[in-house]
């Protein structure tokens, strides 16, 4: 299967992820073929030094679908269907100076029928959060995993909202440690 490789700068603004071309990080080879049962090494090199903030990138490996082979000479008499698969792997890459750390705070917001968990990272290091969950008097909702880049916010939609009107707490794992914070009821 044929692949292309590129590295894109990854930023977050207003709770959304954005990818844009960058020359800060290079990848080699940029085009390659992986035969069945074989593997391919892809090298990544950083062209800048880690600064005061962690930098985030995505290594994007995209499968290049091959065009279907033409049918027989009397193809007009034969009907064929072809499905081409097109997929990409987006692998996170972080450049850090080793002295950065995240600083997280959380908000729970309810607008109309939609409830969102806001995660604010005011630190200078990326936050890699696993097993995020909300707990209230109505039970527990598991929200999954996410990344929050330095000086950024991320919003997660809470399907079905959060029941109960008393205390709401968020639990998560970061850096191998389990953590929990009380964030109060959702604000209308």
NORFENPE-V848899 format. One record per pair of residues at least 12 apart in sequence whose C-alpha atoms are under 10 Angstrom apart, sorted by sequence separation. I is the first residue (numbers start at 0). J is the second residue. D is the distance in Angstrom with one decimal. If there is no record, write none. Layout:
I&J&D  I&J&D
This chain:
6&18&9.3  7&19&5.3  8&20&6.1  9&21&9.4  28&40&8.5  29&41&8.4  105&117&5.5  106&118&6.7  130&142&7.0  131&143&5.3  132&144&9.4  143&155&9.4  168&180&5.5  169&181&6.3  6&19&8.9  7&20&4.8  8&21&5.6  27&40&8.8  28&41&6.3  29&42&9.6  67&80&9.9  68&81&9.9  104&117&8.3  105&118&4.8  106&119&8.2  129&142&9.2  130&143&5.1  131&144&6.1  142&155&7.7  167&180&8.8  168&181&4.1  169&182&7.0  6&20&7.2  7&21&5.6  8&22&8.8  27&41&5.8  28&42&7.3  67&81&7.2  104&118&6.0  105&119&6.2  129&143&6.5  130&144&5.7  131&145&8.3  142&156&8.5  167&181&6.0  168&182&5.4  169&183&9.6  5&20&8.5  6&21&7.0  7&22&8.5  8&23&8.2  26&41&6.9  27&42&5.2  28&43&9.2  43&58&8.6  66&81&9.5  67&82&9.1  103&118&6.8  104&119&5.2  105&120&9.0  128&143&8.5  129&144&4.4  130&145&8.9  142&157&7.2  166&181&7.0  167&182&5.7  168&183&6.9  5&21&9.3  6&22&8.3  7&23&9.0  8&24&8.6  26&42&5.6  27&43&6.6  67&83&8.3  103&119&5.5  104&120&6.7  128&144&5.5  129&145&6.7  141&157&9.1  142&158&8.9  166&182&7.3  167&183&4.9  168&184&8.8  6&23&8.8  7&24&8.3  25&42&8.3  26&43&4.6  27&44&8.5  41&58&10.0  66&83&8.1  102&119&7.9  103&120&4.7  104&121&8.0  116&133&8.9  127&144&7.9  128&145&5.4  129&146&8.8  140&157&8.1  166&183&4.8  167&184&5.5  6&24&6.5  7&25&9.6  25&43&5.8  26&44&6.5  64&82&9.9  65&83&7.8  101&119&9.5  102&120&5.3  103&121&6.5  127&145&6.3  128&146&6.0  140&158&8.8  165&183&7.1  166&184&5.7  167&185&7.9  5&24&9.1  6&25&6.7  24&43&6.9  25&44&5.3  26&45&9.0  41&60&9.7  64&83&6.2  65&84&9.3  101&120&6.1  102&121&5.3  103&122&7.3  126&145&8.3  127&146&4.7  128&147&7.9  140&159&9.5  164&183&8.7  165&184&6.0  166&185&9.2  5&25&7.6  6&26&6.8  24&44&5.6  25&45&6.6  63&83&9.6  64&84&6.4  65&85&9.8  100&120&9.5  101&121&6.9  102&122&4.4  126&146&5.6  127&147&6.7  140&160&9.1  164&184&5.8  165&185&9.4  4&25&9.7  5&26&6.4  23&44&8.7  24&45&4.5  25&46&7.5  63&84&8.7  64&85&6.2  100&121&9.5  101&122&4.3  102&123&7.8  125&146&7.1  126&147&5.1  127&148&8.6  140&161&7.9  163&184&8.1  164&185&8.0  4&26&6.9  5&27&8.8  23&45&6.2  24&46&5.6  62&84&8.3  63&85&6.8  64&86&8.9  100&122&5.9  101&123&5.9  102&124&8.0  125&147&6.0  126&148&6.3  139&161&8.7  140&162&9.8  162&184&9.3  163&185&9.6  4&27&7.8  5&28&9.3  6&29&9.7  22&45&9.1  23&46&5.2  24&47&7.8  62&85&6.1  63&86&8.2  99&122&7.7  100&123&5.7  101&124&4.6  102&125&9.2  103&126&8.1  124&147&9.0  125&148&4.6  126&149&7.5  138&161&8.6  139&162&9.3  161&184&8.6  162&185&9.5  3&27&10.0  4&28&7.2  5&29&6.5  22&46&7.8  23&47&6.2  61&85&7.7  62&86&5.7  63&87&9.2  99&123&5.4  100&124&4.2  101&125&5.8  102&126&8.2  124&148&7.0  125&149&5.2  133&157&9.0  137&161&7.6  138&162&7.5  161&185&7.7  3&28&8.3  4&29&4.7  5&30&9.2  22&47&9.6  23&48&9.5  61&86&6.1  62&87&6.1  98&123&8.9  99&124&4.6  100&125&6.9  101&126&5.5  123&148&8.3  124&149&5.2  125&150&8.8  126&151&10.0  132&157&9.9  136&161&9.3  137&162&5.0  138&163&8.4  160&185&9.1  2&28&9.8  3&29&5.5  4&30&6.2  60&86&8.6  61&87&4.2  62&88&8.6  98&124&8.3  99&125&8.1  100&126&7.8  101&127&9.1  107&133&9.9  116&142&9.4  120&146&9.9  121&147&9.8  122&148&8.8  123&149&4.9  124&150&8.4  125&151&9.2  135&161&7.3  136&162&7.1  137&163&5.1  2&29&8.2  3&30&4.5  4&31&8.3  60&87&5.4  61&88&6.4  97&124&9.0  118&145&9.8  120&147&6.4  121&148&9.1  122&149&5.6  123&150&6.6  134&161&8.3  135&162&6.8  136&163&5.2  137&164&8.7  142&169&9.9  144&171&8.7  2&30&5.7  3&31&6.5  59&87&6.5  60&88&5.1  61&89&8.6  95&123&9.5  96&124&9.4  118&146&9.7  119&147&7.5  120&148&6.9  121&149&6.4  122&150&6.1  123&151&9.6  133&161&7.9  134&162&9.1  135&163&6.1  136&164&7.5  137&165&9.3  139&167&9.6  141&169&9.8  143&171&9.2  144&172&9.2  1&30&7.4  2&31&5.4  3&32&8.9  33&62&10.0  58&87&9.9  59&88&5.6  60&89&6.6  95&124&7.7  118&147&7.4  119&148&9.1  120&149&5.8  121&150&4.7  122&151&8.8  134&163&9.5  135&164&7.9  136&165&6.6  138&167&9.8  139&168&9.5  140&169&9.6  141&170&9.4  142&171&9.7  1&31&5.9  2&32&6.1  30&60&9.4  32&62&9.5  58&88&7.8  59&89&4.6  60&90&8.2  94&124&9.8  95&125&8.9  119&149&8.9  120&150&5.5  121&151&6.9  135&165&7.0  136&166&7.3  137&167&9.6  139&169&9.6  141&171&9.8  0&31&8.5  1&32&4.4  2&33&7.7  23&54&9.8  29&60&9.1  30&61&9.5  31&62&9.8  32&63&9.6  57&88&9.2  58&89&5.6  59&90&6.4  93&124&9.5  94&125&9.7  119&150&7.6  120&151&5.5  121&152&8.5  135&166&6.0  136&167&7.7  0&32&5.5  1&33&6.5  24&56&8.3  26&58&8.3  30&62&10.0  57&89&5.8  58&90&5.0  59&91&8.9  93&125&8.0  119&151&6.1  120&152&6.1  134&166&8.3  135&167&4.7  0&33&5.2  1&34&8.6  23&56&9.3  24&57&9.9  25&58&9.6  30&63&9.7  56&89&9.5  57&90&5.3  58&91&6.4  118&151&8.5  119&152&4.4  120&153&8.5  134&167&5.6  135&168&6.7  0&34&6.2  24&58&9.4  56&90&8.3  57&91&4.6  58&92&6.8  118&152&5.5  119&153&6.7  133&167&6.7  134&168&5.3  135&169&9.2  0&35&7.9  21&56&8.8  56&91&6.0  57&92&5.7  117&152&6.9  118&153&5.2  119&154&8.8  133&168&5.7  134&169&6.5  20&56&9.7  55&91&7.2  56&92&5.0  57&93&8.6  117&153&5.9  118&154&6.3  132&168&8.2  133&169&4.6  134&170&8.0  4&41&8.3  6&43&8.6  18&55&9.9  19&56&9.2  55&92&5.9  56&93&6.3  116&153&8.2  117&154&4.6  118&155&8.2  132&169&5.6  133&170&6.5  5&43&9.6  18&56&8.0  19&57&9.6  54&92&8.4  55&93&4.7  56&94&8.2  115&153&9.8  116&154&5.6  117&155&6.6  131&169&7.0  132&170&5.3  133&171&9.1  18&57&7.8  54&93&5.7  55&94&6.4  115&154&6.2  116&155&5.2  117&156&8.9  131&170&5.7  132&171&6.5  53&93&6.6  54&94&5.0  55&95&8.9  114&154&9.9  115&155&5.4  116&156&6.5  130&170&7.7  131&171&4.4  132&172&9.9  53&94&5.6  54&95&6.6  114&155&8.6  115&156&4.4  116&157&6.8  129&170&9.3  130&171&5.4  131&172&7.3  52&94&8.8  53&95&4.7  54&96&9.6  114&156&6.1  115&157&5.4  128&170&9.7  129&171&5.8  130&172&6.3  131&173&9.8  52&95&7.2  53&96&7.2  113&156&7.3  114&157&5.4  115&158&8.6  128&171&6.2  129&172&5.0  130&173&9.3  10&54&8.7  11&55&9.8  49&93&9.5  50&94&8.7  51&95&8.3  52&96&8.1  53&97&8.8  103&147&9.0  113&157&7.4  114&158&7.4  116&160&9.9  127&171&9.7  128&172&5.6  129&173&6.6  9&54&8.0  10&55&7.0  49&94&5.9  50&95&7.2  51&96&7.4  53&98&9.4  113&158&7.8  114&159&7.8  115&160&7.9  127&172&8.2  128&173&5.2  129&174&9.2  8&54&8.1  9&55&5.3  10&56&8.1  48&94&8.0  49&95&5.0  50&96&6.5  51&97&9.8  52&98&9.3  53&99&6.9  101&147&8.7  103&149&9.8  108&154&9.9  112&158&9.7  113&159&7.8  114&160&5.1  115&161&9.4  126&172&10.0  127&173&6.0  128&174&8.2  129&175&9.1  133&179&9.6  135&181&9.9  8&55&6.3  9&56&4.7  47&94&8.9  48&95&8.3  49&96&4.8  50&97&9.9  51&98&8.4  52&99&6.8  53&100&8.8  101&148&8.4  102&149&8.6  103&150&9.9  105&152&9.6  107&154&9.6  109&156&10.0  112&159&8.3  113&160&6.6  114&161&7.3  126&173&7.1  127&174&7.4  128&175&9.6  130&177&9.3  131&178&9.8  132&179&9.4  133&180&9.8  134&181&9.3  7&55&8.8  8&56&4.4  9&57&6.3  48&96&7.8  49&97&8.5  50&98&9.8  51&99&7.3  52&100&9.0  53&101&9.7  101&149&6.8  102&150&9.1  104&152&9.6  105&153&9.8  106&154&9.3  107&155&9.7  108&156&9.7  109&157&9.6  112&160&7.6  113&161&9.8  126&174&8.5  127&175&9.9  129&177&9.2  131&179&9.6  133&181&9.6  135&183&9.2  7&56&5.5  8&57&6.5  9&58&9.9  43&92&9.5  45&94&8.0  49&98&9.8  50&99&9.4  52&101&10.0  100&149&8.6  101&150&8.9  103&152&9.5  105&154&9.8  107&156&10.0  108&157&9.7  128&177&9.9  133&182&9.5  135&184&8.5  6&56&6.5  7&57&5.3  8&58&9.1  49&99&9.9  99&149&9.2  107&157&9.4  6&57&5.6  7&58&6.6  109&160&8.0  5&57&8.3  6&58&4.5  7&59&7.5  108&160&9.7  109&161&9.2  5&58&5.9  6&59&6.1  107&160&10.0  116&169&9.1  4&58&7.0  5&59&5.4  6&60&8.9  107&161&9.3  4&59&5.7  5&60&6.8  91&146&9.5  93&148&9.7  3&59&8.0  4&60&4.7  5&61&8.6  2&59&9.8  3&60&5.7  4&61&6.5  2&60&6.4  3&61&5.3  4&62&9.2  2&61&5.4  3&62&6.7  1&61&8.4  2&62&4.5  3&63&7.1  107&167&8.7  1&62&5.9  2&63&5.5  107&168&9.8  0&62&7.0  1&63&5.3  2&64&8.8  107&169&9.7  0&63&7.4  1&64&7.3  105&168&9.6  106&169&9.7  0&64&7.8  1&65&8.0  105&169&8.1  0&65&8.3  116&182&9.9  24&92&9.7  53&122&9.6  54&123&9.5  55&124&9.9  116&185&9.0  24&94&9.7  52&122&8.3  53&123&6.3  54&124&8.5  55&125&8.1  115&185&8.8  52&123&4.6  53&124&5.2  54&125&8.2  114&185&7.7  51&123&6.7  52&124&6.1  53&125&6.3  101&173&9.6  114&186&9.2  50&123&9.6  51&124&8.7  52&125&8.5  114&187&9.1  105&180&8.3  106&181&9.9  107&182&7.2  109&184&9.7  110&185&9.6  112&187&10.0  104&180&8.7  105&181&8.9  106&182&6.5  107&183&7.8  108&184&8.8  109&185&5.9  110&186&8.5  111&187&8.1  103&180&10.0  105&182&6.6  106&183&8.5  107&184&7.2  108&185&5.2  109&186&5.8  110&187&6.1  104&182&8.8  105&183&9.8  106&184&9.3  107&185&4.8  108&186&5.1  109&187&4.9  106&185&7.9  107&186&6.5  108&187&6.4  106&186&8.5  107&187&9.2  7&89&9.6  9&91&8.7  4&87&9.6  6&89&9.3  9&92&9.1  2&86&10.0  3&87&9.3  4&88&9.6  5&89&9.8  6&90&9.3  7&91&9.8  8&92&9.4  9&93&9.6  2&87&9.0  6&91&9.6  7&92&9.7  6&92&8.9  55&148&7.3  54&148&8.2  55&149&9.1  53&148&7.9  54&149&8.2  52&148&9.3  53&149&6.7  52&149&6.6  53&150&9.8  52&150&8.6  14&117&7.9  14&118&8.5  14&119&9.0  16&146&9.8  16&147&9.6  16&148&9.6  14&147&8.9  11&146&9.8  16&151&10.0  11&147&7.8  12&148&9.7  15&151&9.4  16&152&9.7  10&147&9.5  11&148&6.7  14&151&7.4  15&152&8.0  16&153&8.4  10&148&7.2  11&149&8.9  12&150&9.4  13&151&7.8  14&152&4.9  15&153&6.5  9&148&8.7  10&149&9.1  11&150&8.8  12&151&6.5  13&152&6.4  14&153&3.9  15&154&7.6  10&150&9.9  11&151&5.9  12&152&6.9  13&153&7.3  14&154&5.1  15&155&10.0  10&151&8.2  11&152&6.9  12&153&8.1  13&154&8.3  14&155&8.5  11&153&7.5
